[in-house]
Each structure stands twice: as structure tokens, then as C-alpha cells.
Amino acid sequence: MGKINREDMLELTRRMTLKRNCFDRIAGAYLDEEGFVDGTFNKHFQKLSQKDQQANLDIVKAIPFSDTNVQLKEYVFGEADRKPGSIWQLLMALNECGLKNDAMLDTFYEEFGQRYRTNKSYAIYFFHGSYDVPLKANDKESLWESEEVYRFLVCTVCPVSGDYEPGKPECGFLFPAFKDRSSDAERVNVFQTDGKAQEMVDFLFS
């Protein structure tokens, strides 16, 4: 397990506002306490109302904005974890297609629902974003040229109440990890509260 640079996470959160929004797509599923899918959605993020965009930005920001190396920890996918049919391979494909493949998303929801244990209904929210990482000069001032385009997924798991109203995320992850201001597909940053991390880690590395 490595260490996450807090500055890397803060750099990402600065692109998670209405004016500087880095997300192009949001998808998700609602599951009952037994892990069965009650419904799904898949939408272009920019086509949401400003109110809904802000509500979802508040959810997604909880992951990179959490307490680095305490609530948000880095895990490494070994060679065995990246085999065909693995969750890692599924996440790579979902990132590559920008969450536009509902069949692959359904596979993720069903696999997760079979393994995640809870006594309440919950939602899985997936966000796809891209960030043109600016070059940094030697004096750490940003240059305008883009060094690379970091394409990434943020997944959050939230309890829901009433008419599918989501609460604060209980667990989630950022993939690929944003490490040294670059994409690292062999690492994932896992978020947890109240001891839910191990269930997420077990799922990702199953």
C-alpha cells in the first residue's frame, strides 16, 4: 500500500465545481438490502439541471476530498488481480467507453450486489471525468500546455431513503489512481467510512 499525495487530490477537486466541471457522464443503480437491482440510470452529466449537477458534485467530491491516507487509501492491483474477467479489467473497459456500455455496468452492479452486505437500500453512483493535466514549470507555476489527459472513474456507494434520496457516501473509489499528477492504472484509491473499506477492497480484488 502506498501513500496518496494530498495535493494531487486537491488538484482534482478544483475541477469538480459547476464552473470547472470535469465530468461528462453519470450512471448508477439502486439496490435493495438484499443486493438486487431496483433500477438504473445513465445520463450525460451536462444535461442535468444545475441543481442536480451540484447535488451530484457534492457526492462525488466526498471521495477525493476525504481524509487522505486515513479514509482514502491507495491499493495496488498485482498481476493476478489484472487477469481476464477481473474487476480491474471491467473497470478499465468502463473507463475506456466513458460509462456508455450499459451491459458492462449491469455486470458491475450485479457482482457488487452479490457481495456487499448491508441492512438498507443503497445506490451505486458512477462518474466519468477527464482532466487535461497542465505542465508545471520548475517553479511549480502551471504552464498552459497539457501534459496528458487523465480519464477516470469515481464510484460512490450511498444509502438511500424515501424517493431514492442519496445520503453521504459510505464507500467508493477513484480509478485509475491519480499519482504524481498522472494516471496509474495499477493503483486504485479506496474510500471508506465506518469500516466499509474491507468489503470494497475484497470486491475490487476478487
PAZA-965812 format. One record per residue (C-alpha): residue in three letters; x negated, y, z. Coordinates in steps of 0.001 Angstrom, whole numbers, padded with zeros to 6 digits, always signed. Last residue first. Example, Ala and Ser with C-alpha at 12.3 -4.5 7.8 and 13.67 -1.06 7.14 Angstrom:
2
ser-013670-001060+007140
ala-012300-004500+007800
END
This chain:
206
ser+011767-010626-006039
phe+009520-007565-005728
leu+012190-004923-006223
phe+014727-006817-004118
asp+012398-007529-001210
val+011313-003881-001255
met+014926-002701-001174
glu+015818-005024+001698
gln+012632-004039+003519
ala+013396-000345+003170
lys+016791-000456+004899
gly+015321+000065+008362
asp+017444+003041+009335
thr+016348+005245+006454
gln+014454+004213+003351
phe+012669+005486+000284
val+010431+003365-001969
asn+007776+004915-004232
val+006876+002483-007016
arg+003493+001521-008409
glu+002207-000388-011445
ala+003937+002051-013791
asp+001760+004950-012662
ser+002830+008194-014351
ser+000595+011199-013718
arg+000141+014100-011308
asp-002317+012076-009206
lys+000487+009581-008669
phe+004094+009961-009801
ala+005344+006415-009225
pro+007183+004787-012106
phe+009730+004611-010609
leu+011143+006589-007666
phe+013079+004559-005117
gly+016204+004207-003023
cys+017505+003807+000494
glu+020187+005127+002810
pro+021150+008044+000589
lys+023433+010644+002224
gly+027151+010062+001782
pro+028957+009507-001502
glu+032678+010269-001967
tyr+034223+007343-003856
asp+037769+008542-003137
gly+037591+007933+000600
ser+034129+006895+001728
val+030889+005907+000055
pro+027555+004761+001479
cys+024624+005794-000725
val+021968+003815-002603
thr+019658+006023-004651
cys+017647+005256-007780
val+015274+007745-009388
leu+013936+006878-012806
phe+011016+008413-014666
arg+009542+009885-017813
tyr+006343+011878-017238
val+005475+013762-020409
glu+001736+014303-020591
glu-000875+017050-020291
ser+001443+019854-021337
glu-000234+023131-022243
trp+000909+026143-020235
leu-002017+026173-017847
ser-001340+025951-014156
glu-003716+027560-011665
lys-005720+024958-009771
asp-008964+026997-010054
asn-010282+024348-012423
ala-007247+024819-014626
lys-004251+022524-014274
leu-002503+021045-017267
pro+001266+021090-017145
val+003239+017860-016632
asp+006176+017962-019013
tyr+008777+016309-016770
ser+011374+013787-017806
gly+014386+012508-015939
his+016672+009528-015617
phe+018955+009294-012589
phe+020534+006121-011216
tyr+023143+006179-008448
ile+024136+002976-006653
ala+027276+003410-004584
tyr+028419+001877-001318
ser+031297+000110+000395
lys+030674-000991+003958
asn+029319-003870+006005
thr+025935-004056+004305
arg+023590-006680+002869
tyr+021852-006082-000456
arg+021049-009342-002254
gln+023971-010176-004538
gly+024846-006525-005093
phe+021321-005807-006309
glu+021457-008527-008951
glu+024909-007397-010086
tyr+023952-003720-010249
phe+020680-004424-012117
thr+022364-006693-014663
asp+025098-004096-015183
leu+022396-001504-015903
met+020875-003782-018530
ala+024259-004214-020202
asp+024948-000473-020009
asn+021900+000444-022090
lys+021552+004238-022264
leu+019644+004598-018996
gly+016816+006531-020729
cys+016001+003608-023033
glu+012367+003438-021874
asn+013291+003952-018229
leu+015825+001127-018337
ala+013280-001145-020067
met+010579-000469-017468
leu+013133-001004-014705
leu+014115-004398-016155
gln+010456-005449-016442
trp+009886-004473-012807
ile+012998-006422-011754
ser+011322-009480-013225
gly+012521-011468-016245
pro+009085-011558-017834
lys+006332-011181-015193
arg+005456-007871-013566
asp+005628-009038-009930
ala+003023-011766-010622
glu+000579-009127-011874
gly+000981-007085-008715
phe+003506-004287-008370
val+002125-001839-005806
tyr+004145-000113-003088
glu+004111+003554-002070
lys+006141+004809+000872
leu+008886+007391+001364
gln+010391+007497+004856
val+006992+007680+006562
asn+004375+008084+003811
thr+006077+011323+002695
asp+009048+012453+004798
ser+011831+012879+002230
phe+011847+015441-000588
pro+011020+012840-003255
ile+014103+010731-002344
ala+016561+013295-000976
lys+016251+015241-004233
val+018530+012696-005958
ile+021496+013340-003692
asp+021285+017142-003667
leu+020838+017062-007442
asn+024056+015055-007644
ala+026060+017680-005766
gln+024439+020451-007827
gln+025322+018776-011114
asp+028861+018160-009876
lys+029349+021851-009068
gln+027731+022912-012335
ser+030204+020701-014184
leu+028699+017596-015757
lys+027699+017732-019421
gln+024043+018362-018576
phe+023788+014989-016819
his+024935+012957-019812
lys+027112+010273-018302
asn+027202+006579-017377
phe+029845+005272-014977
thr+030633+002003-013204
gly+033470+000400-011260
asp+034325-001980-008429
val+031094-004010-008577
phe+030996-006848-006038
gly+028424-006584-003253
glu+030520-007948-000393
glu+030941-004502+001150
asp+032365-003177-002116
leu+030274-001762-004938
tyr+030483+001479-006910
ala+028153+001748-009874
gly+025854+004302-011413
ala+024567+006324-014295
ile+023084+009803-014601
arg+021298+011184-017646
asp+019210+014135-018815
phe+017442+015141-015628
cys+014632+017739-015376
asn+016760+020630-014086
arg+014919+023923-013868
lys+017845+026304-013458
leu+020162+023861-011696
thr+017345+022603-009478
met+015334+019380-009506
arg+012216+020622-011285
arg+010756+022042-008049
thr+011381+018623-006540
leu+008737+017126-008820
glu+005926+019448-007722
leu+006932+018830-004112
met+006439+015101-004643
asp+002966+015545-006146
glu+002037+017929-003311
arg+002948+015285-000731
asn+000359+012909-002157
ile+001596+009378-001583
lys-000741+006910+000124
gly-001422+003377-000994
met+000000+000000+000000
END
